[in-house]
Amino acid sequence: MIRNVVVGISGGVDSAVSAHLLKERGFNVLGVFMRNWDEHDEAGRCSGEQDLKDAEWACRRLNIELRQVNYVKQYWTSVFSQFLDDYQQGLTPNPDILCNKHIKFDLFHQHALQTLQYDAIATGHYARNSLGDFLEHAGSQTTEDVRLLIPADTFKDQTFFLAGIAQAALRRTMFPLGGLKKTAVKELARRIGLQRLAEKRESTGICFVGKRDFKAFIREYITSKPGNFVDIDSGRIVGTHEGVHQWTVGQRCRLSSYLQPYFVARKDAASNIIYVAAGHEHPALHSSRIHIDAVNWLCSRARQQLATEGSLRCRFRFQHTKPLVDCQLRPFEVQLDAPLRAITPGQYAVFYDDVACLGAARILHGEPLQCLEQQVAMER
């Protein structure tokens, strides 16, 4: 019987309303605020201090206890150091996926269940659990495959960012907002006296970057290393850059004096060369075949089907706001039904069926259409 629940309180409207919904259903609720980034080192540029004040205010209004946990050291080791290492290697990481994997659904999850001895955790993510938004089916489906389902609000769907967590963590995780739209959450917040949070501006982007220009931020941690922009077709040097870590695949380079704009097609960290393609729709910028690392599975049946049949029909995205694309998943490879632009090494391929997130794998690289066309021509 699940009675005691720890809610990750962030200082935003979603986690506060989640706590309210749990309390309304009779659960014994404890709020915990996670401190993941050292604000003092960043001269207060992150909103962490204000978030803590908002979390304390919300918990007072809801009449629930709020505690704090400090994961600054672990965040630096598991998320931020990896973030910097990836950029130095010419990759483009996703720290939100890493934070959920290593901090919220590992350290925090363990703290709630093992240290505090509570029954489950809850978060304000827009996602659903096949065991129920409040784990109401947990007792009757202990042997069933627990799944991460797409929420009612498909626009706010955050399953993409949860695709890297351990499937086992879902057995003791509630998503109280899974059946609600964001508009309904804000409306409920106003009704229960949380108007301040309902009107609070939502945080977007990477928390530790804040409102600063990304290139200015990354220069504080990675030394600039000048190199060349090279035209991927002609091999000519068409400009210079200050480091591969300052650019990502698909980004416009804004090089002057050329008929067509140049875009980043590929980065070679070893030679410090950024290969660029002329024109937004250049074949070197599009891929239909993607090489991936091992999949983190959130669906045992899908994993078994791939293992026994060698392939799996499913759907794919590598950016959480982009539409899903049908694909054929094979071991360490994805074949898209339709090519996509700017497949980015270091980002994540996230897989879905019609109702659930199946899992995710890190993208190693996409094969440009240009290369595939040349390969077909040679075979002829």
C-alpha positions in Angstrom: 0.0 0.0 0.0 1.6 3.3 -1.1 0.8 6.0 1.4 4.0 8.1 1.8 5.3 10.1 -1.2 8.3 12.4 -1.7 7.6 15.1 -4.2 10.5 16.8 -6.0 9.6 20.5 -5.5 11.3 22.8 -8.0 9.7 26.1 -7.2 7.5 25.9 -10.3 3.8 25.5 -10.8 3.9 21.9 -12.0 5.6 20.3 -9.0 3.5 22.4 -6.6 0.2 21.3 -8.2 1.5 17.7 -8.2 2.0 18.0 -4.4 -1.5 19.4 -4.0 -3.1 16.6 -6.0 -1.3 14.0 -3.9 -2.4 15.6 -0.7 -5.9 15.9 -2.0 -5.9 12.1 -2.5 -4.9 11.5 1.1 -1.2 10.7 0.6 1.3 11.7 3.3 3.4 14.2 1.2 7.0 15.4 1.8 8.5 18.0 -0.4 12.2 17.9 -1.3 14.1 20.7 -3.1 17.2 19.5 -5.0 20.1 21.9 -5.2 22.1 20.8 -8.2 24.1 23.8 -9.2 26.3 26.1 -7.0 24.7 29.6 -7.5 27.5 31.4 -5.7 30.1 30.2 -8.3 27.9 31.7 -11.0 27.3 35.0 -9.3 23.6 34.3 -8.9 23.1 34.0 -12.7 20.9 30.9 -12.2 17.5 31.2 -10.7 18.1 28.6 -8.0 17.8 30.9 -5.0 14.5 32.4 -6.2 13.3 28.8 -7.0 14.0 27.8 -3.4 12.1 30.8 -2.1 9.1 29.9 -4.4 9.3 26.2 -3.2 9.2 27.3 0.4 6.3 29.6 -0.2 4.3 27.0 -2.1 4.9 24.4 0.6 3.7 26.8 3.3 0.5 27.4 1.2 0.0 23.7 0.8 0.9 23.0 4.4 3.5 20.4 3.6 7.1 20.0 5.0 10.0 21.0 2.7 13.5 19.7 3.0 16.6 20.2 0.9 19.2 17.8 -0.6 22.5 19.0 -2.1 23.6 17.2 -5.2 26.0 19.9 -6.4 29.1 17.6 -6.3 27.3 14.7 -8.0 25.8 17.0 -10.6 29.2 18.4 -11.5 30.7 14.8 -11.8 27.8 13.0 -13.5 26.3 15.8 -15.7 28.4 18.9 -16.0 31.8 17.3 -16.5 30.3 15.0 -19.1 28.8 18.0 -20.7 32.2 19.7 -21.0 34.0 16.5 -22.1 31.4 16.0 -24.9 31.8 19.5 -26.2 35.6 19.2 -26.3 35.1 16.1 -28.4 32.9 17.8 -30.9 29.6 16.3 -29.5 26.4 18.1 -28.5 25.2 16.6 -25.2 21.7 16.8 -23.6 22.3 17.6 -19.9 18.5 17.4 -19.1 18.5 13.7 -20.0 21.7 13.1 -18.0 20.2 15.0 -15.0 17.1 12.9 -14.9 19.2 9.7 -15.4 21.8 10.3 -12.7 20.3 12.8 -10.3 16.4 12.8 -10.1 15.7 9.2 -10.9 18.8 7.7 -9.3 20.2 9.7 -6.4 16.9 11.4 -5.4 14.9 8.2 -6.0 17.2 6.3 -3.7 17.2 9.0 -1.1 13.4 9.0 -1.0 12.9 5.2 -0.9 16.0 4.1 1.0 17.1 6.9 3.3 13.8 8.5 4.0 12.0 5.1 3.8 9.0 6.6 1.8 7.0 4.5 -0.6 7.4 6.4 -3.9 8.5 9.6 -5.5 6.4 12.1 -7.6 7.5 14.8 -10.0 5.8 17.5 -12.1 6.8 15.9 -15.4 4.2 15.7 -18.1 4.3 11.9 -18.6 2.2 8.9 -17.5 3.0 5.6 -15.8 1.3 2.4 -17.0 0.8 1.6 -13.3 -1.3 4.7 -13.0 -0.6 8.4 -12.5 -0.7 7.7 -8.7 0.5 4.1 -9.0 -3.0 2.9 -8.2 -2.4 -0.3 -10.2 1.0 -1.0 -8.6 -0.2 -3.8 -6.3 -2.1 -5.7 -9.0 0.6 -5.6 -11.8 3.8 -6.4 -10.0 4.9 -8.8 -12.8 3.7 -6.6 -15.7 6.1 -4.6 -17.8 5.9 -1.0 -16.4 5.9 1.6 -19.2 6.5 5.3 -19.7 3.3 6.5 -21.4 2.7 9.6 -23.5 0.8 12.2 -21.4 -2.6 13.8 -22.2 -0.8 17.1 -23.0 1.2 16.0 -26.1 2.6 19.5 -26.6 4.2 19.5 -23.1 5.2 15.8 -23.4 8.4 15.3 -21.4 8.9 11.6 -22.0 11.8 12.6 -24.3 13.8 13.8 -21.3 12.9 10.8 -19.2 14.0 8.2 -21.9 17.4 7.6 -20.2 16.2 6.6 -16.8 16.1 3.0 -15.5 12.9 1.2 -16.2 12.9 -0.1 -12.6 12.6 3.5 -11.3 9.1 3.8 -12.8 7.7 1.2 -10.4 7.9 3.7 -7.6 7.4 7.0 -9.6 4.2 9.0 -9.9 3.4 11.6 -12.5 0.3 13.3 -11.1 0.0 15.7 -14.1 -0.1 12.9 -16.7 -3.8 13.3 -17.4 -3.9 17.1 -17.4 -3.2 19.8 -19.9 -0.9 22.6 -18.9 -3.7 25.1 -19.1 -5.7 23.1 -16.5 -2.7 22.9 -14.2 -2.3 26.7 -14.2 -6.1 27.1 -13.7 -6.0 24.7 -10.7 -3.0 26.6 -9.3 -4.9 29.8 -9.3 -7.9 28.2 -7.6 -5.8 26.8 -4.7 -4.0 30.1 -4.1 -0.8 29.5 -6.1 -1.4 32.3 -8.6 2.2 33.5 -8.1 3.5 30.2 -9.5 0.8 30.1 -12.2 2.2 33.4 -13.5 5.8 32.6 -13.0 7.8 32.6 -16.2 8.8 29.0 -17.1 12.5 28.1 -17.3 13.8 27.1 -20.7 17.2 26.0 -21.9 20.0 24.8 -19.8 19.7 25.8 -16.2 23.4 26.4 -15.6 23.7 28.6 -18.7 20.8 30.9 -17.6 20.2 33.9 -19.8 23.8 34.3 -21.0 25.0 33.8 -24.5 26.0 30.1 -24.8 29.4 30.9 -26.5 30.3 33.3 -23.7 29.3 30.7 -21.1 31.3 27.8 -22.7 34.4 30.0 -23.1 34.6 30.2 -19.3 35.3 26.4 -19.1 36.8 25.4 -22.5 39.8 27.3 -24.0 39.3 28.7 -27.4 41.1 26.7 -30.1 41.1 28.5 -33.5 40.5 26.3 -36.6 39.2 26.3 -40.1 35.8 26.1 -41.7 36.2 23.8 -44.7 33.7 23.5 -47.6 32.7 19.9 -47.6 32.4 19.7 -51.4 35.5 21.6 -52.6 37.8 21.2 -49.6 38.5 24.9 -49.6 39.0 26.9 -46.4 36.1 29.3 -46.3 36.6 30.9 -42.8 37.9 30.4 -39.3 36.3 29.5 -35.9 37.3 29.7 -32.3 36.7 26.0 -31.4 34.5 23.0 -32.4 32.8 23.3 -29.0 31.2 26.6 -30.0 29.3 25.1 -32.9 26.7 22.3 -33.5 25.6 20.4 -36.6 23.1 22.3 -38.7 24.0 25.7 -37.3 24.4 28.6 -39.7 28.0 29.9 -39.7 27.3 33.4 -41.0 30.4 33.6 -43.2 30.4 36.7 -45.4 31.0 37.1 -49.1 29.5 33.8 -50.3 26.4 33.4 -52.5 24.8 30.8 -50.3 24.9 30.6 -46.5 27.1 27.9 -44.9 25.9 25.4 -42.3 27.8 23.0 -40.1 27.8 19.6 -41.6 30.4 17.8 -39.6 33.0 18.5 -36.8 36.3 16.8 -36.5 37.7 17.5 -33.1 41.0 15.7 -33.8 41.9 18.1 -36.6 39.9 21.0 -35.3 38.2 21.3 -38.6 34.5 22.1 -39.1 33.2 21.0 -42.4 30.4 23.2 -43.8 27.8 22.8 -46.5 26.5 25.6 -48.7 22.7 25.9 -48.5 20.2 25.0 -45.9 19.0 21.8 -47.7 22.4 20.5 -48.8 22.5 16.6 -48.8 25.4 16.6 -46.4 23.0 18.0 -43.7 20.4 15.3 -44.1 20.5 11.6 -42.9 18.2 8.6 -43.2 20.6 6.1 -41.5 21.8 6.8 -38.0 24.4 4.9 -36.0 23.6 4.7 -32.2 25.0 3.4 -29.0 23.3 0.7 -26.9 19.6 1.4 -26.2 18.3 2.2 -22.7 15.1 0.2 -22.8 11.8 1.3 -21.1 9.8 -1.5 -22.7 10.9 -5.2 -22.2 8.7 -6.4 -25.0 10.3 -4.1 -27.6 13.8 -5.1 -26.4 12.9 -8.8 -26.7 11.4 -8.3 -30.2 14.6 -6.6 -31.4 16.7 -9.3 -29.9 14.7 -12.2 -31.4 13.7 -10.7 -34.8 16.7 -8.4 -35.4 14.6 -5.3 -36.2 11.7 -3.3 -34.7 9.3 -1.0 -36.4 8.8 2.1 -34.2 8.9 5.9 -34.3 11.8 8.2 -33.7 12.7 11.8 -32.7 16.0 13.4 -31.6 14.6 16.8 -30.6 11.7 16.8 -28.2 9.6 19.4 -30.1 9.9 17.7 -33.5 7.3 15.4 -35.0 7.8 11.6 -34.7 9.2 9.8 -37.8 8.6 6.2 -38.6 11.8 4.1 -38.6 13.3 0.6 -38.6 15.4 0.0 -35.5 18.2 -2.5 -35.7 21.1 -3.3 -33.3 23.1 0.0 -33.2 21.4 1.4 -36.2 18.3 3.4 -37.1 16.9 3.5 -40.7 14.4 6.4 -41.0 11.5 6.2 -43.5 12.2 9.9 -44.3 15.5 11.7 -44.0 16.0 14.4 -41.3 18.2 17.4 -41.1 21.1 18.0 -38.7 21.2 14.6 -36.9 23.6 15.6 -34.1 26.2 13.3 -32.5 25.9 13.4 -28.7 22.2 13.9 -28.8 19.7 11.1 -28.2 17.6 9.0 -30.5 14.3 8.4 -28.6 11.9 5.7 -29.7 8.2 5.4 -29.4 5.2 3.2 -30.3 1.7 4.7 -30.5 1.3 5.2 -26.8 4.6 5.0 -25.0 8.3 5.8 -25.0 10.3 2.7 -25.7 13.7 3.9 -24.7 16.7 5.9 -26.0 20.2 5.6 -27.4 22.9 8.1 -27.8 23.6 9.2 -31.4 27.1 8.4 -32.7 26.6 9.9 -36.1 24.3 10.1 -39.0 25.2 9.0 -42.5 24.8 12.0 -44.8 22.5 11.5 -47.9 25.5 12.7 -49.9 27.5 9.7 -48.8 24.7 7.3 -49.4 24.1 8.6 -52.9 27.8 8.2 -53.7 27.7 4.7 -52.3 24.7 3.7 -54.5 26.4 5.2 -57.6 29.6 3.2 -56.9 27.5 0.0 -56.5 25.9 0.6 -59.9 
